[in-house]
Amino acid sequence: MRNPRRVPPVPGRLVLGPDPIGLRQVRDLTIWGDGGLLYVVACDSNASVGELPHDFLQRPPEEAGYNASKVALMEVLATGARPFLVTNTLCGPLDDYGSRVLAGIVRALEEIGSDAPIGGSDETNMETSQTGVGVTVVGRAPVAQMRLGSSRPGDAVVCIGRPRDGVRVPYREGDADVAAPRDVLALLETEVHELLPVGSKGVAYEVGELAATVGLSVTLRTEASIDLDASAGASTCVLASLPEEAIERVRTATSLPVEVVAHLRAGPDDPMGVV
């Protein structure tokens, strides 16, 4: 069912400036701005990962909280904003087990040195037999610091990290090819123009979203060694647009694998080409 109260998307190409911005949807983000500041909201959920009887993936419940908060944090950080508020919706009681889920959220914030307060609510009316949690992150930054819509014609697009969904392709947070929020912060200090964490729809889809935000077309590099359509689960990799000549310098700035997956070009014709 279509959401009749969905926040309206940005019409056409995203352009950020000093004028106030009403509530707008940009990809998975909700943004608004006033007084020189831009506010960014991202959310994610995680379900059936934990130690309860009907959890599909039997893992410590801390992973559910960490993964849900990790995705939302990476989406906010990638824009150049910094989180100042986090809320959670715990799909179970805040008992010892529920506290372990929330500990995963705390861990994700601690890893980036954030002291953003955590609010939220839990479920005590119904008995639950699966782990579930949703996390919303609200961030802000001066408009001049924002990276949204900063990709340019001629940019290469690289995938940093590798897509892993946790089921078909198992992984653990901390693996050498799995991106984390702290990697986003480090990449913002390099020559990248724009960052976009990859989700369950895969690299090719997110490349298209990156280009559409600024009205560019895409040439996908089909000989890339990674599956461009594979789910990246809890954002195990991130896309970066950058000048071609900066790729090697970015490779030296991160321990994650870096691979060119596309190039951005001007022109609306054939918006998703392949080579």
Secondary structure, 3 states (H helix, E strand, C coil): CCCCCCCCECCCCCCCCCCCEEEEEECCEEEEEECCEEEEEEEEEEECEECCCCCCEECCCHHHHHHHHHHHHHHHHHCCCEEEEEEEEECCCCCHHHHHHHHHHHHHHHHCCCCCCEEEECCCCCCCCCCEEEEEEEEEEEHHHCCCCCCCCCCEEEEEECCCCCCCCCCCCCCCCCCCHHHHHHHCCCCCCEEEECCCCCHHHHHHHHHHHCCCEEEECCCCCCCCCCCCCCCCEEEEEECHHHHHHHHHHCCCCEEEEEEEECCCCCCEEEC
